[in-house]
């Protein structure tokens, strides 16, 4: 029997008051140890993730078992080295850089002053509803740690006899009983450890949601950039078409061109106008989506810079995969979950241990017997009692333990699944980034200069009548498509890099 288990002598030799005092002392000691280890809880502090949610965090398994049980763990309960776990200490709000804790609104003046991407990210971290919900769920899970190892409430019972029980000392008319159920204390402690790891896993899911939200925000930001450049290019080409229509009108007036050239130019002008209407609608919809991610009104204006400075870093797949295994919060959450399920096995194993019930009863005796007597007439009676549960049903307890072991195995499989999933996703995103970078360089260095030279040459040739108007229109259309393709490739590169940071869990 371990040091946490009360001996039979303890239950037989101590009065209820002394027993409760001793139990309270033991529980105070456990609380101090728990605060130093896994089950640290600050109930008056709100959760706030650091900007460096992707940074590595302290190992919780370096001693083989959580600190709260290290002083009284038996050979049978030794914690196996299931996985290497890292956990962030994000319990203190981080207001660096002007950020408010999650859920605290920023001043109205700040809402309309936000323009840069870092400012939008800062505001989204504080106000995104889903992130707030997950943070509050983490707080709820952390609060559970504070009560899951508590003793059941004591019970107070009273009996009043309609027909008194007649004894030699007098009539017994009522009795009062106080009882306390005492579960196996090691099971309570294991339940607290399990709840603690579950809270830590929930904390990592908050960090994962923060990364996902920031990546979504950046992707929408880059999409607005691409749409703005496409709008700018289309409006510029529309002015170019307008100039070509004037040239065509002049040539028609001199009889050097047919009226069809003017009609073709007007049609192209209208076609670009139709594209502008569609792109303006797409921009408004994208702005609304971005504001939804931030957690503010959908119609707040968003401005983006005219240029996007993005370059392909010198990364490689192996480097990114290693970083993901170390920093990705979802993988960390899955690893911590394996520790929670490991303690679930311990809880299931300890279900076989008996529970104890101690009680004290007072019996009220009337002094309605003649004196003198060989007994103390009217002397109230007292009794102390104890009972213990007998866990006889082996099949039931075997099933409980098997359930916990299968859940533990499934948790380990979940870690492997996530590692493979992120490995595949990182490789795909990296290849997307490389392809987008090569495409942007090809547009910038080769294709766009050639398209501009072709258009300029054909414009001059049309003015002299050596080139048909349709060819010039085709050149304008090609240039419009190629310029849009260049900015689309730049946006795809920036988006892929943002998604890589999300998948890795940190900036490589």
N, C-alpha and C positions, 0 to 999 in steps of 0.2 A: 504493500500500500504506500502510495507516494505521500510526500509531506503535505499535500493539499487535502488529503482525505482524512476526515475526523475519525479517530479510533473509537471502538466500542466503549472504552473507558471514558472518553470525553463526553459521550452522550449520557452515560450512567452516573457520572460523578459530579456534573456541574448543574447548578440550578439554571432555569431558563434565562434569568437576568444575566448571570455570569456568561452563559453560552453566547447570548446576543452581543455582549460586550466584546468577547473574544472574537466572534465572527466579524464584528464591525472593525476591529483592529486589523484582522487579516485582510479584509476588503480594502481598507485604507492603504495598506502596504501594496496590494495589487494595483490599486489606482495610480499610486506614485510610479510604480514600475511601468505601467501601461503608458502613462504620459511621456515617459522617456523613450518609448519604443514605437511600435506600429500604431497604437491607438491614440496618438496625439490628437487632441480636439480643443479648439478654441471656440467656444460657442458664441462669443460676442463679436467674432470677426467674420466679415463676408468674404466669399471666395473671389480671388482675382488672379488671373493667369498672367505670368510675366510675358513681356514681348518675346523673350527667349524661351517660349514653350517648347521649342525644339531642342533645347540644350540637354546634355546628359544629366542624369539625376542620380542621387545616392542609391547604392544597392541596399536592398532590405533583407537580403538573404545571406549576407556575408558570414553570419554566425551559425548558419544552418537552421535556426529556429528564430521566430520573433522574440525580441527582448523580453516581452511580458511573460513568456513562459520559460525563459532560459534558466531561471533559478529553481524550477521544480519539475523539469521535464524528465520523464522516465525513459528507460531504454526502449520500451515499446512505442513511445510517442516521438522518438527522434525524427526530426523533419528531414525528409530526403531532399537532395539537391535536384529539384525538378527543373528549375530554369533559373537563368540569371536575370534578375529583375532590377530595373531602375525606376525611381519614383521622384517626381518633382515636388519640392516644398513650395507650393504656390498659395499657401493659406493667407499670406499677408498681402493686402492690396498694394499694387505697384502703380503709383501715380506719376512716374517719371515721364517726362515729355508732355506734361499737361493732360494726361489721361485721367478720367474719373473712374472709380470702381464700377464694375458691371452693374447696370440698372440705374445709375444716377444720371439724369438728363443734363446735357450741357446747356449753357445759356443760349437764348434765341439768337443773339448776335453772333455766337459761334457757329450756329447752324448755317447761316448764310455766308459766313466768311470762309467756310471750308471749300477749298478748291484743289489742293494738291492731293495726290494719291495717298501719301502717308497720313495726312489729316483725315481723309475719309476712312482709312483703315482704323485709325485710333477711335473715331466716333463709332464705327461699326462694332468694334470689340466691346464698347460700353453699352450699345443700344440694341444689338441684334436680338430679336425675341427668342429665337431658337437657342442661341448661346446662353441667354439669361435662364431659359428653362432648364438646360442641362446643368448650369451652375447651381441652380436651386435644387435640382435633383441630387447633385453631389452633396450639397449641404444637408439634405434630408438623410442621405446615406451616412454622412459623418455623424449626424445627430443620433442615428441608430446605435452607434458604437457606445454611446453614453448610457444606454439602458439595457442592452441585450443580455448583459451578464448579471442583471439585478435579481435579487431573490423575489419570489412571489409575495404578494401582499399577505400579511397575517390575517387570520379569520377570527372573528368574534361571534360566538353563538350563545344563545340563551334558551332555556326550557322552563316553562311554567306548567306545573302539574295541576290538572283540573281536580283530580283526586290525589291528595298528597300521599307520598310514600311514608308509611308509618314505621318509625324505628324506635329503639329503646331510648334514644337521646331526644326524640321529638319528631315532629312531622316535617318531612322534607318537601318543601313547596316549589323550589326553583333551583336551577343551577346555571352557572355561567362558565363558558369554556373559551380559552384563547389558544389558537393553534398556529403553527408556522411550518410550512412545507420547506424542506431543505433539499434542493436538487444536488446532484453530484457536482461539486464545485469545479472540478476540472472540465466538465462539459460546458459549464457557463463560461469559463475562460476561453475554451476553444470556440464557442459561439462568438465571443467578442473578437477574437482574432479573425475569424471568417468575415464578420461584418466590417472589420477594419480594412481587410484586403479588398472587399467589395467596394468600399468607399474610395480607396486608392485607384481602383480600376475605373470608377466613375469619374474621378478627377482627370485621368488620362483621356477619357472620352470628351471631356470639355476642351482639353488641349487639341484633340483631333478635330473637333468641330470648329475651333478657332482657325486652324490651318485651312480647313475646307472653305470657311466663309471668306477668308482673306483671298484665297485663290479664286473663288467665284467673283469677288469684287474686282480683282485685277483683270480677270478675263473680260468682264463687262466694260471696264475702263478702257482696255485695249480695243474692244469692239467699237466703242464710241470714237476712239481715235481713228480707226480705219474708216468708219462712216463719215467722219468730218473731212478726212482727206478725199474720200470719194466724192462727197458733195462739192468740195473745193475744185477738184479736177473737172467734174461735170459742168460746173458753172463756168469755168475757164474755157472749156471746149465749146460750150454753148455760145460764148462770146466769139470764139473763133468761127463757128458756123455762121453767126450773124455777119461777120466780116466777109465770109465767102459768099453769102447771099447778096451782099452789096456789090461785090465784084461781079457776080453772075448777072445782076440787074444791069450793071454798066455794060457788060458784054452783049446782053440781049438788046439794049438800046442802040448799040452800034452794029447789030446784026451779026455779031461774031459768035453768038451762042443761042441755043434754043431756050424757050420758056421752061422746058422741062428741067433745066439746071436749077432754076429758081425754086420750082416745086419740090425737087429732090432735097434742096437745102432746107426748105421750110419743113418738110417731113422729118428730116434728121433733127432739126431744132425741137420739134414737138416730141420726138421720141426721147431726147435727152430730158426734156421737161417732165415727161412721164416717169423717167427714172429718178429724177430729183424728188418728185412727190413720194415715191415709194421709199427712197432712202431717208427722207425727213421723217416719215412715219416710223421706220425702223429705229431711227435715232431716239425718237420720243419713247418708244416702247422699251428700248435698252436703258434709257435713263430711268424709267419707272422701275425696271427690274433692279437696277443698281441701288436706287433709293430704298427698295424693299429689303435688299440685303443689309443696307446700312441701318434700317429700322426707322425711317422718317417718311414724311409725306412724299407721295409719288411725283408730284409736280415741281419739286425743288430743282432748279437749274443746275446742271453740271457742265463745267468747262474742262477741256483737256488741252495740253500743249500742242503746238503746231508740229513739233518734231518729237520723235521717240528715240532716245539714245539706248539702244540695246545691242549687245554683242554676245556672241557665243562663247561661254566660258570654256576653259581647258579642263573639262570634266571627262570621266569615262564611266562606263556602266559598272565596273567592279567597285570603283570608289563610291558611287551613289548607292549601290546595293549594301555595302558595309555600313554606310551612314544610316540608311533606312533601318537596318536591323538594330541599330543602337539608339536612334532618336525617334523613330516613328511612333507617335502616341498610341495608335491603334494596336500595334504589335506589343508595345509595353503594357497596354491594358489587357491584352490577351494573356500575356505572361503572368501578370498579377492575378488574373482570374484563375490560373492554374494553382496559385497559392491559396486562393479562397476555397477552391474545390478540394484542395488537399486538407485544409482544416475542416471542410465538410465531411470528409471521410472520418476524421477524428471525432467530430460531433456524432456521426452515425455509430461509430464504435462504442462511444461512451453512453449511447442510449441503453446499452445492456446493463449499465450500473444502476443499482437501486436508488430510490428516492426515500428520504426520511421525513417523518412527520412527528414533531414534538408538540405537546399540548399541556396545558395546566387548567384544572377545573376547580371551581368553588361551588359548594353545595350549601344552600341556606337551610338551617335547621331551626324550627320553632322550639321555644322552651315551654312546651305544653305537657310536661310530664311531672308527676309528683316528686318532691324532694323528701328525704335524701334518696339517692340512687347509686347503683354501682357504676354508672356511666356519667359523663359530663352532660347534663341536660342542657339543650340549647346551644351546644358547641358546634359551630359551623365546621364542615368537612372540606378538606382539600385533597386533590389528587394530581399526580404528574403522570403523563402517558407518552409513549413513543410507539411508532409503527414504521414499517419499512415495506416498500413494494418488492415484489418477487418477480423478476423478469424471466418467466418460464418459457415464453413462446419463441423458440429459437428461429423458426421459419420467418416470423415477422422481422426479427432483428437482422437476420441474414439478408432479407430483401431490402431493408433500409440501408444496410452497408453496401450491398451490391449497387443500389441506385446511386449512392455517392461515388462509388468507384467508377461507374460508367460515365458519370458527369465529369469526373476528373480526367478520364481518358479523352472525352470529347473536347475538353478545354485544351488539352495538349494538341489534339488534331486541329483545333481552331488556330493555334499559333502557327503551325506548319502551313495551313491554308493561307493565312494572311501574309506570311513571308513569301510564298510563291506568287500570290496575287500582286504584291507590291514589286517584286522582282520583275514580273512580266510588264507591269504598268510603267515602271521606270525605264525599262529598255525601249518600250514603245514611244514614250514621251521624248526620250533622248534622240531616237531616230527622227521623230517629228521635228525636233529642234534643229538637228543637223541638216535635214532636208530643207526646212524653211530658211535657214541661213544661206545655204548654197543657192536657193532660188532667188533670195533677195540680192545676193551678190551678182548673180547672172543678170537680173533685171537692171541693176544699177550700173554695172560695168559694160554690158554688151547690148542687151536688147533695147533698153530705153534710148540710149544715144543713137542707135541705128534707126529706131522708129521716128525720132525727132528729125534726124537728117532727111529721112525719106519724105516726111510731111513737108518740110521746108522746101525741098527740091520740087515736089509736085505742085506746091502752091505757086512757085515762080513759073513753072511750066504751064500751069493753067492760065495764068495771067497773059502768057504769050500765045495760048491756044494750042499748045503741043500735047496737052494731057486732058483727058475727059474729066468732067466734074465728078462723076461717080467714083473715079479713082481717088480724088482728093477726099471725098466723104469717107471712103473706105480707110484712108490713112488716118483721118481724125478718129474714126471708130476704133481702129487698132490701137492708136496711142492712148485713148481713153481706157481701153481694156487693160493694156500693159501697165499703165500708171496705177490703176486700181489693183492690179495683181501684185505690184511691188509693195504697196502699203499693206496689202493683205498678208503677204509673206512676212513682213516685219511684225505685224500683229500676231501672226501664228507663232513666230519665234518667241515673242515676249510671253504669249500665253503658255507655250510649252514649258518655258523656264519657270513660270509661276506654278504650274502644275507639278513640275519636278520638285520644287521646294516643298509643296504640300505632301507629295509622296515620300520624300526623304525625311521630312519633319524638321529640317533646319536649312539654313543657307549654306551650301557646300563650300 
